[in-house]
């Protein structure tokens, strides 16, 4: 099924965009959730999705996408790189009052 392959590829893309240790933590969570090792991430996710009932597959994909998209907003390699260049990870930039 091309749909499942596309969804698996998208999930892997989201996972791979996470900075360590968040990427490995996500894979560990996924392994606990699906109760099998994720050795070849794309292939293993695709096998998992193929084994799900269509309703459960849709439910899982909706929640996994939402969860991973939220994680990417906070923990992606690009986001962390941007914060590092601005003044350090986790440091908020203050905007002077009256600016902007």
VOPASE-264870 format. One line per field, with one value per atom (N, C-alpha, C, CB): residue number from 1; residue in one letter; z, y, x. Coordinates in nm, 3 decimals. Glycine has a CB too. Layout:
<pts>
k = [NUM  ...]
r = [A  ...]
zz = [Z  ...]
yy = [Y  ...]
xx = [X  ...]
</pts>
This chain:
<pts>
k = [1  1  1  1  2  2  2  2  3  3  3  3  4  4  4  4  5  5  5  5  6  6  6  6  7  7  7  7  8  8  8  8  9  9  9  9  10  10  10  10  11  11  11  11  12  12  12  12  13  13  13  13  14  14  14  14  15  15  15  15  16  16  16  16  17  17  17  17  18  18  18  18  19  19  19  19  20  20  20  20  21  21  21  21  22  22  22  22  23  23  23  23  24  24  24  24  25  25  25  25  26  26  26  26  27  27  27  27  28  28  28  28  29  29  29  29  30  30  30  30  31  31  31  31  32  32  32  32  33  33  33  33  34  34  34  34  35  35  35  35  36  36  36  36  37  37  37  37  38  38  38  38  39  39  39  39  40  40  40  40  41  41  41  41  42  42  42  42  43  43  43  43  44  44  44  44  45  45  45  45  46  46  46  46  47  47  47  47  48  48  48  48  49  49  49  49  50  50  50  50  51  51  51  51  52  52  52  52  53  53  53  53  54  54  54  54  55  55  55  55  56  56  56  56  57  57  57  57  58  58  58  58  59  59  59  59  60  60  60  60  61  61  61  61  62  62  62  62  63  63  63  63  64  64  64  64  65  65  65  65  66  66  66  66  67  67  67  67  68  68  68  68  69  69  69  69  70  70  70  70  71  71  71  71  72  72  72  72  73  73  73  73  74  74  74  74  75  75  75  75  76  76  76  76  77  77  77  77  78  78  78  78  79  79  79  79  80  80  80  80  81  81  81  81  82  82  82  82  83  83  83  83  84  84  84  84  85  85  85  85  86  86  86  86  87  87  87  87  88  88  88  88  89  89  89  89  90  90  90  90  91  91  91  91  92  92  92  92  93  93  93  93  94  94  94  94  95  95  95  95  96  96  96  96  97  97  97  97  98  98  98  98  99  99  99  99  100  100  100  100]
r = [X  X  X  X  X  X  X  X  X  X  X  X  X  X  X  X  X  X  X  X  X  X  X  X  X  X  X  X  X  X  X  X  X  X  X  X  X  X  X  X  X  X  X  X  X  X  X  X  X  X  X  X  X  X  X  X  X  X  X  X  X  X  X  X  X  X  X  X  X  X  X  X  X  X  X  X  X  X  X  X  X  X  X  X  X  X  X  X  X  X  X  X  X  X  X  X  X  X  X  X  X  X  X  X  X  X  X  X  X  X  X  X  X  X  X  X  X  X  X  X  X  X  X  X  X  X  X  X  X  X  X  X  X  X  X  X  X  X  X  X  X  X  X  X  X  X  X  X  X  X  X  X  X  X  X  X  X  X  X  X  X  X  X  X  X  X  X  X  X  X  X  X  X  X  X  X  X  X  X  X  X  X  X  X  X  X  X  X  X  X  X  X  X  X  X  X  X  X  X  X  X  X  X  X  X  X  X  X  X  X  X  X  X  X  X  X  X  X  X  X  X  X  X  X  X  X  X  X  X  X  X  X  X  X  X  X  X  X  X  X  X  X  X  X  X  X  X  X  X  X  X  X  X  X  X  X  X  X  X  X  X  X  X  X  X  X  X  X  X  X  X  X  X  X  X  X  X  X  X  X  X  X  X  X  X  X  X  X  X  X  X  X  X  X  X  X  X  X  X  X  X  X  X  X  X  X  X  X  X  X  X  X  X  X  X  X  X  X  X  X  X  X  X  X  X  X  X  X  X  X  X  X  X  X  X  X  X  X  X  X  X  X  X  X  X  X  X  X  X  X  X  X  X  X  X  X  X  X  X  X  X  X  X  X  X  X  X  X  X  X  X  X  X  X  X  X  X  X  X  X  X  X  X  X  X  X  X  X  X  X  X  X  X  X  X  X  X  X  X  X]
zz = [0.000  0.000  0.000  0.122  -0.100  -0.112  0.000  -0.248  0.044  0.151  0.279  0.178  0.314  0.436  0.424  0.465  0.309  0.288  0.302  0.148  0.246  0.253  0.398  0.165  0.473  0.613  0.695  0.671  0.673  0.745  0.716  0.707  0.590  0.550  0.617  0.397  0.626  0.691  0.840  0.671  0.908  1.050  1.072  1.107  0.987  0.998  0.976  0.897  0.881  0.856  0.980  0.735  1.046  1.168  1.278  1.216  1.297  1.400  1.372  1.407  1.248  1.213  1.223  1.073  1.227  1.240  1.386  1.178  1.478  1.620  1.657  1.707  1.744  1.798  1.900  1.862  1.914  2.021  2.154  1.998  2.261  2.282  2.250  2.423  2.200  2.175  2.067  2.135  1.966  1.860  1.918  1.749  1.994  2.051  2.153  2.117  2.230  2.324  2.251  2.408  2.136  2.056  2.003  1.939  1.956  1.907  2.021  1.843  2.139  2.255  2.291  2.376  2.291  2.317  2.213  2.315  2.088  1.981  1.998  1.844  2.034  2.057  2.171  2.088  2.278  2.388  2.345  2.509  2.263  2.219  2.127  2.147  2.030  1.932  1.980  1.797  2.090  2.153  2.059  2.203  1.988  1.903  1.876  1.769  1.850  1.823  1.690  1.822  1.687  1.566  1.515  1.593  1.441  1.393  1.262  1.374  1.167  1.042  1.051  0.913  1.099  1.138  1.033  1.168  0.911  0.807  0.781  0.677  0.765  0.737  0.855  0.705  0.976  1.095  1.120  1.216  1.098  1.113  1.007  1.101  0.887  0.779  0.813  0.645  0.865  0.904  1.014  0.952  1.113  1.221  1.167  1.324  1.080  1.025  0.943  0.938  0.868  0.788  0.875  0.702  0.997  1.086  1.161  1.182  1.153  1.226  1.148  1.259  1.221  1.165  1.108  1.275  0.996  0.935  1.031  0.817  1.119  1.213  1.314  1.287  1.367  1.461  1.394  1.522  1.268  1.193  1.182  1.051  1.146  1.134  1.269  1.080  1.374  1.509  1.548  1.611  1.529  1.563  1.483  1.538  1.352  1.267  1.306  1.121  1.334  1.373  1.499  1.396  1.599  1.725  1.714  1.834  1.643  1.627  1.550  1.554  1.443  1.366  1.454  1.246  1.529  1.616  1.720  1.686  1.784  1.885  1.826  1.948  1.712  1.650  1.595  1.539  1.539  1.488  1.603  1.412  1.717  1.835  1.883  1.948  1.886  1.928  1.834  1.933  1.706  1.608  1.630  1.464  1.667  1.692  1.806  1.722  1.900  2.017  2.012  2.140  1.949  1.961  1.829  2.039  1.720  1.593  1.587  1.473  1.505  1.491  1.441  1.395  1.355  1.300  1.409  1.184  1.490  1.598  1.697  1.670  1.735  1.832  1.774  1.873  1.646  1.580  1.583  1.433  1.557  1.558  1.698  1.509  1.801  1.939  1.977  2.037  1.935  1.968  1.908  1.917  1.788  1.722  1.786  1.574  1.847  1.902  2.043  1.903  2.115  2.250  2.342  2.308  2.288  2.373  2.376  2.513  2.385  2.390  2.517  2.382  2.502  2.616  2.665  2.725  2.611  2.654  2.572  2.641  2.641  2.573  2.534  2.660  2.419  2.374  2.422  2.218  2.488  2.536  2.427  2.667  2.404  2.308  2.390  2.215  2.364  2.440  2.425  2.394  2.532  2.522  2.422  2.660  2.344  2.240  2.109  2.282  2.105  1.979  1.909  2.004  1.778  1.699  1.665  1.768]
yy = [-0.119  0.000  0.125  0.000  0.204  0.326  0.426  0.392  0.430  0.520  0.492  0.506  0.364  0.327  0.359  0.177  0.332  0.363  0.514  0.313  0.593  0.739  0.787  0.807  0.731  0.769  0.729  0.705  0.608  0.561  0.652  0.415  0.689  0.776  0.912  0.793  0.964  1.093  1.086  1.140  0.980  0.965  0.956  0.840  0.881  0.868  1.003  0.764  1.080  1.214  1.302  1.281  1.295  1.373  1.325  1.362  1.194  1.139  1.176  0.986  1.163  1.192  1.339  1.144  1.425  1.568  1.609  1.651  1.515  1.545  1.535  1.451  1.624  1.622  1.510  1.761  1.451  1.353  1.427  1.271  1.374  1.240  1.223  1.200  1.330  1.326  1.224  1.464  1.212  1.114  0.973  1.124  0.938  0.803  0.780  0.779  0.882  0.870  0.841  0.998  0.903  0.880  0.737  0.980  0.689  0.551  0.453  0.523  0.479  0.393  0.391  0.442  0.509  0.517  0.435  0.664  0.450  0.378  0.227  0.422  0.183  0.039  -0.013  0.014  0.066  0.024  0.020  0.118  0.117  0.125  0.008  0.258  -0.020  -0.126  -0.263  -0.093  -0.266  -0.389  -0.474  -0.470  -0.404  -0.471  -0.374  -0.521  -0.427  -0.338  -0.264  -0.418  -0.143  -0.061  -0.054  0.082  -0.155  -0.165  -0.088  -0.312  -0.117  -0.041  0.042  -0.135  0.164  0.246  0.251  0.385  0.287  0.301  0.168  0.353  0.064  -0.069  -0.118  -0.170  -0.101  -0.149  -0.071  -0.140  0.058  0.136  0.093  0.288  0.072  0.028  -0.108  0.019  -0.200  -0.332  -0.315  -0.426  -0.231  -0.205  -0.149  -0.108  -0.049  0.013  -0.087  0.133  -0.171  -0.273  -0.370  -0.350  -0.395  -0.490  -0.434  -0.541  -0.305  -0.243  -0.248  -0.098  -0.257  -0.241  -0.098  -0.266  -0.076  0.058  0.170  0.057  0.142  0.244  0.275  0.198  0.172  0.191  0.259  0.057  0.224  0.286  0.436  0.223  0.475  0.617  0.687  0.634  0.623  0.679  0.697  0.588  0.593  0.600  0.709  0.465  0.713  0.811  0.954  0.787  0.977  1.112  1.158  1.117  1.071  1.108  1.111  1.011  1.015  1.013  1.136  0.883  1.172  1.291  1.415  1.309  1.430  1.547  1.553  1.545  1.441  1.433  1.465  1.294  1.405  1.426  1.568  1.325  1.622  1.759  1.858  1.797  1.832  1.915  1.901  1.879  1.779  1.755  1.824  1.604  1.819  1.882  2.033  1.850  2.092  2.237  2.275  2.284  2.185  2.215  2.154  2.168  2.038  1.963  1.924  1.841  1.989  1.953  2.008  2.007  1.946  1.992  2.136  1.900  2.173  2.309  2.410  2.318  2.378  2.469  2.487  2.414  2.377  2.385  2.464  2.245  2.446  2.522  2.671  2.473  2.708  2.848  2.907  2.864  2.834  2.883  2.898  2.788  2.805  2.811  2.936  2.686  2.972  3.089  3.218  3.087  3.214  3.334  3.363  3.322  3.262  3.290  3.172  3.401  3.056  2.937  2.870  2.973  2.739  2.662  2.696  2.509  2.725  2.752  2.895  2.663  2.976  3.115  3.197  3.171  3.264  3.348  3.480  3.372  3.527  3.658  3.764  3.662  3.864  3.972  4.078  4.035  4.122  4.229  4.355  4.196  4.458  4.583  4.637  4.689  4.693  4.748  4.861  4.797  4.865  4.966  4.920  5.092  4.805  4.755  4.671  4.671  4.669  4.578  4.634  4.453]
xx = [0.084  0.000  0.088  -0.095  0.069  0.149  0.120  0.124  -0.006  -0.047  0.033  -0.199  0.045  0.115  0.264  0.095  0.323  0.464  0.489  0.511  0.399  0.412  0.400  0.303  0.305  0.288  0.409  0.161  0.460  0.579  0.698  0.613  0.715  0.825  0.813  0.828  0.692  0.671  0.704  0.525  0.660  0.690  0.841  0.620  0.910  1.055  1.122  1.109  1.072  1.128  1.115  1.056  1.000  0.980  1.075  0.834  1.085  1.172  1.317  1.157  1.358  1.498  1.534  1.526  1.435  1.465  1.485  1.353  1.463  1.482  1.629  1.398  1.673  1.809  1.818  1.846  1.937  1.958  1.961  2.091  1.913  1.862  1.714  1.886  1.649  1.505  1.469  1.455  1.556  1.531  1.528  1.639  1.631  1.637  1.526  1.774  1.491  1.379  1.249  1.364  1.230  1.111  1.108  1.104  1.222  1.229  1.202  1.369  1.258  1.234  1.085  1.317  1.022  0.877  0.801  0.828  0.839  0.771  0.787  0.826  0.907  0.930  0.843  1.079  0.828  0.742  0.596  0.759  0.557  0.418  0.383  0.393  0.469  0.438  0.485  0.504  0.561  0.610  0.695  0.494  0.785  0.883  0.996  0.818  1.115  1.229  1.213  1.360  1.264  1.264  1.407  1.204  1.449  1.586  1.601  1.628  1.516  1.509  1.382  1.510  1.395  1.282  1.171  1.329  1.205  1.103  1.032  1.167  1.109  1.051  0.967  1.163  1.019  0.948  0.819  1.039  0.821  0.698  0.596  0.726  0.643  0.553  0.490  0.630  0.569  0.516  0.412  0.632  0.443  0.347  0.216  0.407  0.225  0.105  0.024  0.142  0.091  0.022  -0.056  0.121  -0.006  -0.072  -0.191  0.026  -0.211  -0.321  -0.452  -0.288  -0.560  -0.693  -0.700  -0.806  -0.769  -0.772  -0.816  -0.865  -0.912  -0.957  -0.846  -1.085  -0.781  -0.672  -0.552  -0.629  -0.528  -0.417  -0.440  -0.402  -0.561  -0.594  -0.579  -0.738  -0.628  -0.618  -0.471  -0.690  -0.391  -0.249  -0.179  -0.182  -0.202  -0.135  -0.172  -0.169  -0.299  -0.340  -0.268  -0.492  -0.261  -0.198  -0.046  -0.240  0.012  0.158  0.205  0.203  0.133  0.170  0.166  0.076  0.057  0.043  0.154  -0.094  0.181  0.286  0.423  0.287  0.455  0.586  0.600  0.608  0.495  0.502  0.526  0.372  0.465  0.488  0.632  0.390  0.681  0.820  0.918  0.850  0.892  0.982  0.987  0.936  0.874  0.873  0.965  0.732  0.984  1.067  1.207  0.999  1.220  1.344  1.409  1.319  1.373  1.435  1.577  1.351  1.659  1.798  1.800  1.876  1.709  1.705  1.668  1.605  1.569  1.527  1.641  1.401  1.706  1.815  1.932  1.862  1.959  2.066  2.032  2.085  1.908  1.868  1.884  1.723  1.842  1.855  2.001  1.784  2.084  2.227  2.291  2.299  2.250  2.307  2.258  2.272  2.140  2.080  2.131  1.930  2.174  2.221  2.214  2.142  2.196  2.196  2.061  2.238  2.064  1.940  1.865  1.969  1.737  1.652  1.656  1.690  1.742  1.747  1.649  1.889  1.561  1.464  1.527  1.341  1.491  1.539  1.441  1.556  1.493  1.407  1.396  1.463  1.277  1.251  1.229  1.126  1.312  1.295  1.154  1.396  1.099  0.964  0.964  0.915  0.858  0.846  0.904  0.913  0.973  1.029  0.923  1.160  0.934  0.853  0.723  0.833]
</pts>
